Amino acid sequence: MFRSADLFSSKTLQTMFKTPMVIAIDGPTASGKGTLAARLAKRLDFGYMDTGALYRGVAKTALDAGLDPSKKQDAVKAAKILLEKYTPAIQDDPAIRSEAVSRGASEVAAVPEVRNILHDIQVKFAKEGSGVKHEARLNGVVLDGRDIGTVICPDAHIKFFIDAKAEVRAERRASQLEQKGQKVDRAQIMKDLQIRDGRDTSRNVAPTLPAEDAFIIDTSSLDSNEVLARALDIVRGYLVGARAAAKAKTDA
């Protein structure tokens, strides 16, 4: 038996994989995918990208410039502006977490040209981490979004699809806003969530759907620690199998 510490060590990972290990995490809004992605990346010491922050960034850029995120031409213009000034720090900007920006993010994400503009940033991160040179190679990266396992990283080593019942996700979103001191209209939050779900799952380009080989975790009745534990068990199992396969190949 191998200890988790051994399996997750830089030496083990770099021996098994010629390039950084990629973990793709997809799912609808407020499913818990972002929390899992951030905690999993921290636990494994992997690079992390919240790709939804890119679309939120486009929406905020549009709103700040007096543009309309629901209009294709404005969305594309905002995406080009964001591309010129993009830095990974955008995912830590609290201003992109407002309800107005959230609605706009879903609208701009439905525009194929916007997705094309942001595509290379995500793919580059999957290959290089932050997109800048590192003194040592990253062991792996975690990306969360809505089309990571199906479009951005179809060859990811592990794919997760995180889901939860709509009413659970709406309540989580309401609680998040209340914790920030914002007034909450639960009926409107549920309505917005249902609209976004419909838009995200039915769009012609990169709809939010689980990859055929994704591990699906329903978080409706799980807390964040339980979700992390399940994900780590899956990662651990994958690494045990990969290590055994590598050893068998060496011994052959």
BAPATOR-12291 format. One record per residue (C-alpha): residue in one letter; x, y, z; residue number from 1. Coordinates in nm, 4 decimals. Layout:
<rs>
+--------+----------+----------+----------+-----+
: residu :       xx :       yy :       zz : num :
+--------+----------+----------+----------+-----+
:      A :        X :        Y :        Z : NUM :
...
+--------+----------+----------+----------+-----+
</rs>
This chain:
<rs>
+--------+----------+----------+----------+-----+
: residu :       xx :       yy :       zz : num :
+--------+----------+----------+----------+-----+
:      M :   0.0000 :   0.0000 :   0.0000 :   1 :
:      F :   0.1106 :   0.3525 :  -0.0751 :   2 :
:      R :   0.0428 :   0.6357 :   0.1671 :   3 :
:      S :  -0.1503 :   0.9354 :   0.0312 :   4 :
:      A :   0.1492 :   1.1545 :   0.1084 :   5 :
:      D :   0.3612 :   0.9339 :  -0.1182 :   6 :
:      L :   0.1025 :   0.9289 :  -0.3969 :   7 :
:      F :   0.0588 :   1.3079 :  -0.3915 :   8 :
:      S :   0.4304 :   1.3893 :  -0.3697 :   9 :
:      S :   0.6098 :   1.5801 :  -0.6430 :  10 :
:      K :   0.8456 :   1.2888 :  -0.7000 :  11 :
:      T :   0.5605 :   1.0435 :  -0.7575 :  12 :
:      L :   0.3575 :   1.2725 :  -0.9802 :  13 :
:      Q :   0.6502 :   1.3804 :  -1.1940 :  14 :
:      T :   0.7591 :   1.0201 :  -1.2333 :  15 :
:      M :   0.4148 :   0.9089 :  -1.3525 :  16 :
:      F :   0.3305 :   1.2058 :  -1.5743 :  17 :
:      K :   0.5513 :   1.3731 :  -1.8338 :  18 :
:      T :   0.3315 :   1.6827 :  -1.8176 :  19 :
:      P :   0.1360 :   1.8269 :  -1.5210 :  20 :
:      M :  -0.1645 :   1.6226 :  -1.4122 :  21 :
:      V :  -0.4932 :   1.7895 :  -1.5084 :  22 :
:      I :  -0.8128 :   1.7688 :  -1.3044 :  23 :
:      A :  -1.1259 :   1.9120 :  -1.4693 :  24 :
:      I :  -1.4254 :   2.0075 :  -1.2554 :  25 :
:      D :  -1.7550 :   2.1083 :  -1.4162 :  26 :
:      G :  -2.1055 :   2.1751 :  -1.2914 :  27 :
:      P :  -2.3856 :   2.4313 :  -1.2667 :  28 :
:      T :  -2.3847 :   2.7422 :  -1.0507 :  29 :
:      A :  -2.3756 :   2.6980 :  -0.6709 :  30 :
:      S :  -2.3170 :   2.3235 :  -0.7001 :  31 :
:      G :  -2.0020 :   2.3454 :  -0.4907 :  32 :
:      K :  -1.7573 :   2.2931 :  -0.7763 :  33 :
:      G :  -1.5612 :   2.6088 :  -0.7023 :  34 :
:      T :  -1.5180 :   2.5245 :  -0.3356 :  35 :
:      L :  -1.4079 :   2.1723 :  -0.4234 :  36 :
:      A :  -1.1679 :   2.2913 :  -0.6942 :  37 :
:      A :  -0.9961 :   2.5435 :  -0.4672 :  38 :
:      R :  -0.9654 :   2.3003 :  -0.1759 :  39 :
:      L :  -0.8507 :   2.0126 :  -0.3963 :  40 :
:      A :  -0.5840 :   2.2300 :  -0.5580 :  41 :
:      K :  -0.4623 :   2.3434 :  -0.2163 :  42 :
:      R :  -0.4567 :   1.9876 :  -0.0804 :  43 :
:      L :  -0.2586 :   1.8589 :  -0.3795 :  44 :
:      D :  -0.0461 :   2.1735 :  -0.4163 :  45 :
:      F :  -0.1705 :   2.2149 :  -0.7756 :  46 :
:      G :  -0.2238 :   2.5319 :  -0.9744 :  47 :
:      Y :  -0.5881 :   2.6501 :  -0.9781 :  48 :
:      M :  -0.8050 :   2.8382 :  -1.2265 :  49 :
:      D :  -1.1676 :   2.9392 :  -1.1784 :  50 :
:      T :  -1.2577 :   2.9721 :  -1.5478 :  51 :
:      G :  -1.5964 :   3.1178 :  -1.4612 :  52 :
:      A :  -1.4055 :   3.4237 :  -1.3388 :  53 :
:      L :  -1.3077 :   3.4900 :  -1.7008 :  54 :
:      Y :  -1.6710 :   3.5176 :  -1.8101 :  55 :
:      R :  -1.7544 :   3.7187 :  -1.5011 :  56 :
:      G :  -1.4640 :   3.9428 :  -1.5922 :  57 :
:      V :  -1.6048 :   3.9941 :  -1.9396 :  58 :
:      A :  -1.9465 :   4.0768 :  -1.7961 :  59 :
:      K :  -1.8016 :   4.3246 :  -1.5450 :  60 :
:      T :  -1.5855 :   4.4812 :  -1.8152 :  61 :
:      A :  -1.8963 :   4.5293 :  -2.0285 :  62 :
:      L :  -2.1009 :   4.6773 :  -1.7444 :  63 :
:      D :  -1.8189 :   4.9109 :  -1.6382 :  64 :
:      A :  -1.7856 :   5.0357 :  -1.9970 :  65 :
:      G :  -2.1595 :   5.0956 :  -2.0342 :  66 :
:      L :  -2.1958 :   4.7998 :  -2.2684 :  67 :
:      D :  -2.4770 :   4.5429 :  -2.2669 :  68 :
:      P :  -2.3580 :   4.1863 :  -2.1896 :  69 :
:      S :  -2.6691 :   4.0452 :  -2.3577 :  70 :
:      K :  -2.5691 :   4.1965 :  -2.6918 :  71 :
:      K :  -2.3248 :   3.9883 :  -2.8946 :  72 :
:      Q :  -2.1249 :   4.2827 :  -3.0287 :  73 :
:      D :  -2.0810 :   4.4334 :  -2.6818 :  74 :
:      A :  -1.9885 :   4.0973 :  -2.5292 :  75 :
:      V :  -1.7191 :   4.0372 :  -2.7907 :  76 :
:      K :  -1.5822 :   4.3900 :  -2.7440 :  77 :
:      A :  -1.5635 :   4.3389 :  -2.3679 :  78 :
:      A :  -1.3887 :   4.0022 :  -2.4110 :  79 :
:      K :  -1.1216 :   4.1623 :  -2.6278 :  80 :
:      I :  -1.0690 :   4.4367 :  -2.3691 :  81 :
:      L :  -1.0337 :   4.1781 :  -2.0921 :  82 :
:      L :  -0.7900 :   3.9708 :  -2.2970 :  83 :
:      E :  -0.5537 :   4.2697 :  -2.3248 :  84 :
:      K :  -0.5450 :   4.3319 :  -1.9483 :  85 :
:      Y :  -0.5960 :   3.9774 :  -1.8179 :  86 :
:      T :  -0.4123 :   3.8591 :  -1.5067 :  87 :
:      P :  -0.4881 :   3.5489 :  -1.2936 :  88 :
:      A :  -0.5725 :   3.7845 :  -1.0049 :  89 :
:      I :  -0.9140 :   3.8442 :  -1.1601 :  90 :
:      Q :  -1.0537 :   3.5359 :  -0.9857 :  91 :
:      D :  -0.9817 :   3.6964 :  -0.6481 :  92 :
:      D :  -1.1698 :   4.0191 :  -0.7277 :  93 :
:      P :  -1.4882 :   4.0288 :  -0.5131 :  94 :
:      A :  -1.6495 :   4.2706 :  -0.7582 :  95 :
:      I :  -1.7065 :   3.9904 :  -1.0105 :  96 :
:      R :  -1.9315 :   3.8012 :  -0.7635 :  97 :
:      S :  -2.2334 :   4.0336 :  -0.7731 :  98 :
:      E :  -2.5721 :   3.9144 :  -0.9011 :  99 :
:      A :  -2.5613 :   4.1590 :  -1.1936 : 100 :
:      V :  -2.2232 :   4.0272 :  -1.3026 : 101 :
:      S :  -2.3426 :   3.6681 :  -1.2554 : 102 :
:      R :  -2.6348 :   3.7251 :  -1.4911 : 103 :
:      G :  -2.4091 :   3.8976 :  -1.7413 : 104 :
:      A :  -2.1548 :   3.6140 :  -1.7229 : 105 :
:      S :  -2.4171 :   3.3620 :  -1.8326 : 106 :
:      E :  -2.5144 :   3.5881 :  -2.1219 : 107 :
:      V :  -2.1613 :   3.6460 :  -2.2531 : 108 :
:      A :  -2.0757 :   3.2772 :  -2.2078 : 109 :
:      A :  -2.3434 :   3.1894 :  -2.4644 : 110 :
:      V :  -2.1581 :   3.3875 :  -2.7340 : 111 :
:      P :  -1.9288 :   3.1558 :  -2.9373 : 112 :
:      E :  -1.6882 :   3.4361 :  -3.0232 : 113 :
:      V :  -1.6394 :   3.5168 :  -2.6549 : 114 :
:      R :  -1.5675 :   3.1526 :  -2.5757 : 115 :
:      N :  -1.3125 :   3.1431 :  -2.8588 : 116 :
:      I :  -1.1373 :   3.4538 :  -2.7291 : 117 :
:      L :  -1.1050 :   3.3050 :  -2.3787 : 118 :
:      H :  -1.0231 :   2.9518 :  -2.4957 : 119 :
:      D :  -0.6454 :   2.9919 :  -2.5258 : 120 :
:      I :  -0.6076 :   3.1420 :  -2.1764 : 121 :
:      Q :  -0.7628 :   2.8296 :  -2.0281 : 122 :
:      V :  -0.5716 :   2.5816 :  -2.2430 : 123 :
:      K :  -0.2430 :   2.7591 :  -2.1700 : 124 :
:      F :  -0.3111 :   2.7401 :  -1.7977 : 125 :
:      A :  -0.3834 :   2.3672 :  -1.8230 : 126 :
:      K :  -0.0442 :   2.3175 :  -1.9832 : 127 :
:      E :   0.1675 :   2.5714 :  -1.7945 : 128 :
:      G :  -0.0100 :   2.6633 :  -1.4724 : 129 :
:      S :  -0.0192 :   3.0387 :  -1.4362 : 130 :
:      G :   0.1131 :   3.0993 :  -1.7849 : 131 :
:      V :   0.4468 :   3.2244 :  -1.6555 : 132 :
:      K :   0.7730 :   3.0415 :  -1.6089 : 133 :
:      H :   0.8267 :   2.8485 :  -1.2866 : 134 :
:      E :   1.1538 :   2.7520 :  -1.1239 : 135 :
:      A :   1.0122 :   2.4007 :  -1.0832 : 136 :
:      R :   0.7495 :   2.2198 :  -1.2867 : 137 :
:      L :   0.3974 :   2.2236 :  -1.1465 : 138 :
:      N :   0.2772 :   1.8803 :  -1.0398 : 139 :
:      G :  -0.0692 :   1.9492 :  -1.1715 : 140 :
:      V :  -0.3547 :   2.1919 :  -1.2243 : 141 :
:      V :  -0.7222 :   2.2065 :  -1.1343 : 142 :
:      L :  -0.9654 :   2.3974 :  -1.3542 : 143 :
:      D :  -1.3321 :   2.4447 :  -1.2763 : 144 :
:      G :  -1.6035 :   2.5697 :  -1.5070 : 145 :
:      R :  -1.8791 :   2.4384 :  -1.7269 : 146 :
:      D :  -1.6996 :   2.2873 :  -2.0258 : 147 :
:      I :  -1.3558 :   2.1953 :  -1.8919 : 148 :
:      G :  -1.3884 :   1.8193 :  -1.9289 : 149 :
:      T :  -1.5743 :   1.8386 :  -2.2597 : 150 :
:      V :  -1.4033 :   2.1233 :  -2.4481 : 151 :
:      I :  -1.1051 :   2.2846 :  -2.2745 : 152 :
:      C :  -0.9367 :   1.9708 :  -2.1397 : 153 :
:      P :  -1.1049 :   1.6686 :  -2.3017 : 154 :
:      D :  -0.7947 :   1.4626 :  -2.2199 : 155 :
:      A :  -0.7839 :   1.5602 :  -1.8517 : 156 :
:      H :  -0.6543 :   1.2827 :  -1.6294 : 157 :
:      I :  -0.9584 :   1.3079 :  -1.4001 : 158 :
:      K :  -1.2942 :   1.4726 :  -1.4672 : 159 :
:      F :  -1.5569 :   1.5594 :  -1.2101 : 160 :
:      F :  -1.9111 :   1.6857 :  -1.2620 : 161 :
:      I :  -2.0477 :   1.8438 :  -0.9447 : 162 :
:      D :  -2.4239 :   1.8848 :  -0.9181 : 163 :
:      A :  -2.7009 :   1.9491 :  -0.6633 : 164 :
:      K :  -3.0768 :   1.9994 :  -0.6619 : 165 :
:      A :  -3.1887 :   2.3422 :  -0.7859 : 166 :
:      E :  -3.3539 :   2.4365 :  -0.4568 : 167 :
:      V :  -3.0370 :   2.3483 :  -0.2659 : 168 :
:      R :  -2.8212 :   2.5538 :  -0.5008 : 169 :
:      A :  -3.0598 :   2.8517 :  -0.4809 : 170 :
:      E :  -3.0487 :   2.8451 :  -0.1003 : 171 :
:      R :  -2.6681 :   2.8265 :  -0.1069 : 172 :
:      R :  -2.6566 :   3.1293 :  -0.3336 : 173 :
:      A :  -2.8960 :   3.3200 :  -0.1096 : 174 :
:      S :  -2.6853 :   3.2385 :   0.1969 : 175 :
:      Q :  -2.3690 :   3.3551 :   0.0200 : 176 :
:      L :  -2.5295 :   3.6910 :  -0.0574 : 177 :
:      E :  -2.6673 :   3.7298 :   0.2965 : 178 :
:      Q :  -2.3215 :   3.6644 :   0.4401 : 179 :
:      K :  -2.1991 :   3.9551 :   0.2278 : 180 :
:      G :  -2.4685 :   4.1782 :   0.3752 : 181 :
:      Q :  -2.6740 :   4.1930 :   0.0566 : 182 :
:      K :  -3.0535 :   4.1910 :   0.0464 : 183 :
:      V :  -3.1917 :   3.8626 :  -0.0815 : 184 :
:      D :  -3.5010 :   3.7810 :  -0.2861 : 185 :
:      R :  -3.5098 :   3.4017 :  -0.2787 : 186 :
:      A :  -3.7812 :   3.3762 :  -0.5437 : 187 :
:      Q :  -3.5750 :   3.5886 :  -0.7823 : 188 :
:      I :  -3.2610 :   3.3903 :  -0.7073 : 189 :
:      M :  -3.4407 :   3.0658 :  -0.7947 : 190 :
:      K :  -3.5782 :   3.2216 :  -1.1123 : 191 :
:      D :  -3.2343 :   3.3487 :  -1.2166 : 192 :
:      L :  -3.0797 :   3.0091 :  -1.1414 : 193 :
:      Q :  -3.3375 :   2.8256 :  -1.3539 : 194 :
:      I :  -3.2859 :   3.0708 :  -1.6398 : 195 :
:      R :  -2.9100 :   3.0281 :  -1.6215 : 196 :
:      D :  -2.9374 :   2.6496 :  -1.6013 : 197 :
:      G :  -3.1549 :   2.6500 :  -1.9112 : 198 :
:      R :  -2.9194 :   2.8800 :  -2.1004 : 199 :
:      D :  -2.6057 :   2.6904 :  -1.9978 : 200 :
:      T :  -2.7366 :   2.3422 :  -2.0787 : 201 :
:      S :  -2.9063 :   2.4286 :  -2.4075 : 202 :
:      R :  -2.6580 :   2.6576 :  -2.5796 : 203 :
:      N :  -2.5224 :   2.5271 :  -2.9088 : 204 :
:      V :  -2.1574 :   2.5807 :  -2.8147 : 205 :
:      A :  -2.0080 :   2.4020 :  -2.5111 : 206 :
:      P :  -2.3266 :   2.3309 :  -2.3144 : 207 :
:      T :  -2.2911 :   2.2463 :  -1.9457 : 208 :
:      L :  -2.3046 :   1.8684 :  -1.9500 : 209 :
:      P :  -2.0944 :   1.5985 :  -1.7818 : 210 :
:      A :  -1.8212 :   1.4374 :  -1.9911 : 211 :
:      E :  -1.8897 :   1.0725 :  -2.0649 : 212 :
:      D :  -1.5999 :   0.9683 :  -1.8422 : 213 :
:      A :  -1.6660 :   1.2153 :  -1.5604 : 214 :
:      F :  -1.7165 :   1.1157 :  -1.1975 : 215 :
:      I :  -2.0502 :   1.2663 :  -1.0942 : 216 :
:      I :  -2.0901 :   1.3846 :  -0.7356 : 217 :
:      D :  -2.4294 :   1.5102 :  -0.6105 : 218 :
:      T :  -2.3577 :   1.7519 :  -0.3271 : 219 :
:      S :  -2.7205 :   1.8133 :  -0.2256 : 220 :
:      S :  -2.6781 :   1.6372 :   0.1099 : 221 :
:      L :  -2.3008 :   1.6695 :   0.1491 : 222 :
:      D :  -2.0915 :   1.9340 :   0.3197 : 223 :
:      S :  -1.7687 :   2.0621 :   0.1676 : 224 :
:      N :  -1.5523 :   1.8269 :   0.3738 : 225 :
:      E :  -1.7477 :   1.5234 :   0.2553 : 226 :
:      V :  -1.7243 :   1.6362 :  -0.1073 : 227 :
:      L :  -1.3484 :   1.6874 :  -0.0750 : 228 :
:      A :  -1.3094 :   1.3432 :   0.0847 : 229 :
:      R :  -1.4950 :   1.1761 :  -0.2032 : 230 :
:      A :  -1.2887 :   1.3604 :  -0.4623 : 231 :
:      L :  -0.9617 :   1.2727 :  -0.2888 : 232 :
:      D :  -1.0643 :   0.9060 :  -0.2783 : 233 :
:      I :  -1.1158 :   0.9161 :  -0.6553 : 234 :
:      V :  -0.7828 :   1.0911 :  -0.7143 : 235 :
:      R :  -0.6109 :   0.8455 :  -0.4828 : 236 :
:      G :  -0.7626 :   0.5491 :  -0.6693 : 237 :
:      Y :  -0.6584 :   0.6943 :  -1.0036 : 238 :
:      L :  -0.3004 :   0.7452 :  -0.8874 : 239 :
:      V :  -0.2765 :   0.3952 :  -0.7423 : 240 :
:      G :  -0.3876 :   0.2559 :  -1.0784 : 241 :
:      A :  -0.1556 :   0.4834 :  -1.2758 : 242 :
:      R :   0.1399 :   0.3922 :  -1.0557 : 243 :
:      A :   0.0688 :   0.0201 :  -1.0916 : 244 :
:      A :   0.0374 :   0.0565 :  -1.4706 : 245 :
:      A :   0.3665 :   0.2460 :  -1.4894 : 246 :
:      K :   0.5407 :  -0.0205 :  -1.2823 : 247 :
:      A :   0.3988 :  -0.3006 :  -1.4959 : 248 :
:      K :   0.5209 :  -0.1239 :  -1.8087 : 249 :
:      T :   0.8679 :  -0.0843 :  -1.6593 : 250 :
:      D :   0.8820 :  -0.4500 :  -1.5539 : 251 :
:      A :   0.7626 :  -0.5800 :  -1.8927 : 252 :
+--------+----------+----------+----------+-----+
</rs>
